[in-house]
């Protein structure tokens, strides 16, 4: 509503549910910016992982290059990722040497995280949507609304980054399933704080698990490779990232 009235952006949220977290129009704009060509000489700074264990749900890995470019997702059927050790191996195989890997640790993700911790140490990051470790004391861009937990914080940070007025100009793959997943979650105010619909409830409402959307939210939430820890020749890449 703010985008419509203040900025004249009457396409934002026109056909969306009033409580949809990310307007469909913002997702489409980010997908329109995407190209198959990755940013030149830019490393994979983060890999977000939404693990599954067999069944119909998919294990999805979402790579990010630099700060704005999200590459095509690696999607593995449930039967191809039967346990945490297998998923951890797939993460290593699809990441670069210095890539930081963010893993949803709820469920099978705890096993994936433990195996990665043994293999790559501090380069793996624990993402627990039920905790408040990263969201405590944080607010939305208005400075007025806090978050129920890290799940709410991570969803809302991606929402604000995709807002055309943010200037972030994120580029995400033009995958219809990914777009549908990102548009699926809804939110509400609970005790004056932003709360996001639980994944189980989303799955029940849309008839499938929004694994691709969750993987992209995870990689956006993952702390990128620190600049100071990159080799000198990689630091020159940062000026390109800012322009991109």
N, C-alpha and C positions, 0 to 999 in steps of 0.2 A: 504494500500500500504506500509506503514511504517513497519507493522508487517511482511509482505511478504519479503521485501528487507533487512531489518535490522536483523530480527530474524529468517528468513527462514520459517515462518509460512504461507505456501502457501494455507492452507485451509481457512484462514480468509477472508471472503468476496468473495470467489471464484464465487459463483452464485448469489450474491446479487446485488441490484441496487447500483450504484456508490455513491448515496447520502443516503443510508440506515444508520440510526443512529447507531444501534447496529448490528454488524455482526452476522449472524445466527449461525456460528460456536461457538462464545462465549456463546450464549444462550444455545446451546446443551451441552457444557462443564459444565455449571452451573447446568443444569438439570441432567447430569450424576452423579454429586456429591451428589445429594439429596437422602435422605433415609426417610422412614416413621418414624423412631425413632428420636424424637426431642432431642436436647442437654440435657443431664441429669441435672436436677435441675435448668435449666436456665429459667428465667421468660420471658413472652411475653413483650418485651420492647416497641413495637409500633404496631399500627393497622392502615393501610392505607385504606381509603374509597373512592370509586368512586360511588356516589349516582345516582339513576335514579328516575323518577317519572312515573310509569306505562309504557305502550307501550312495544316495543320490547327490549329496552335497559335493561341491568341487573344492579342491585346494587351489587357491588363486594367489599368484605372486604379481605384484605391481611394481615395476622399476621406475625410478625417477632419476633424471639426468639434470645436473645443475639444480636450479631452484624452481623451474617452471614447466619443464617438459616431462610428461609422463608417457613412457613407452608402452607398446602393446603388452597386454597382460599375458602371463603364462598360466594357462588353465589346465589343470590335471584332474581327470575324473576321480571320483572317490575310490574306485578300485585300484587306481595307480598310486595312491598314497595311504596305505593301510595302517601305518604307525608313525610315531614321532621321529624315529631314527631315519626312516625313509624320507619324510618331509624335510628334515634337517639337511640330508644329503642333497636333495633337490635345490634347497636354498643356496647351498654353497656352490653348486654347479651353475646356478643362474645369476650369481652376484659377481662383482669384480673384487679385486684384492682388498680395496679399502672401503667397499660399500658397507654402510651400516644397515642392519636388518632388524626391522620392527615386527614383532610377532604377537598376535592376539593370544594371550596365555590361558584364556578360559577353555576348559575342556582339554582336547588333545594338544592344544597349543602349549600347555605346561611342559609336556614331554619334548616337544620341538624346541622350546626355549632351553631346556636343560641340556639337550644334546648340542645345540649351537654354542651354549656357554662353554662347554668343554672344548669345542673345536676352535672358536674364534674369540672367546673371552668377551671383552667390553664392547665389541662391535655388534653385539646383539642387544636389542632393547626390548624390555618387557612392557607390553601394552595391555593393561587390565582396565577395561571399561567400567567395572564396578567400583574401582578405587577412586580416591580423590587426591592422589599423590601429586598429579600434575595440574589439576584444576582448582585446588584449594586457593581461595582468595582472588581468582581470576574473574574477569567480567567480559561481557560482549563489548563491541566497539562503542556502544552508547555509554558504557561505564555504569549502567544501572542494573543489569541482570547478571546474576551469578549462575553457576552450573551445579546441577545435582551430583554429577560424578564426571569421571574422565571421558566416558562415552559421549555425554552431552557436549563436553568441551571440544572433543575431536571433531564431531559432526559440525559444530557451529564454526570452528576455525576454518574448515573447508568451505562452508557456506560463505563466510565473509571474504575468503580469498577468491571465490568464484564471482562475487559481486562485481559487475563491470566497473563500478565506481572505485574499487580498491586499487586499480592500476596494476594488479598482479599479472593479468593476462595469462593465466594458466592454460596449457594446451593438453587436452586429454584425448585418448583414442576414440574414434567415432564408432564405438561398439554399441549397438542398440541395447543389448542386455546390460551393459555397464550403465548406460544412461537411465534405463528403467530402475536399476538398483539404487542409483544415487537419488532418483526422484521418489523412491518408495517411502523412506522414513518420515514420520510425523512427530511433532513435538507438542508439549504443553507446559504450562507453568505449574510447578509443584512446590508449595511453600515459598513462592516468590522466586524460584529458581527454574532454569531451563532443564527440562527432562525430555529425553528422546525415547520414542517407542522401543520396546525390547525387541531383539532380533527374532525371538520365537513368535511374537505377536505379528511382526511383519511377514514372517514366513507363512503363518496361518492365513493372513489376509490376502497375500498375493499368490500363494500356492507354491512357493519355492524359497530357497534361501538366498538372500542378497549378497552372495559371496564376493562378486566382482566389485560391487560398490564398497563393501567393507575393506577389501584389500587396498583400494585406492585411498580410502580414509586413513587406513593404517600407515601407508607410506607418507602421506601428507603430515601425519602426526609424528613420524620417526625423525629423531634429531639427525640432520645431515652431517656428512663428513666435515669436521672442523677445518677451516681454511689453513690454520697454522700448522696442521699435521700433514698437509699435502706437500709433495716435493716442490721445489722452487719453480720448476717449469710448469707445474699445474696451476700455480697461483695467478699466472697471467691470464688464465681462462676466466677468472671472475669478472673482468671487465666485459667479456662477451656475454656472460650470464646475465648481468644487469641490463645490457641492451636487449637481450632476447626476451 
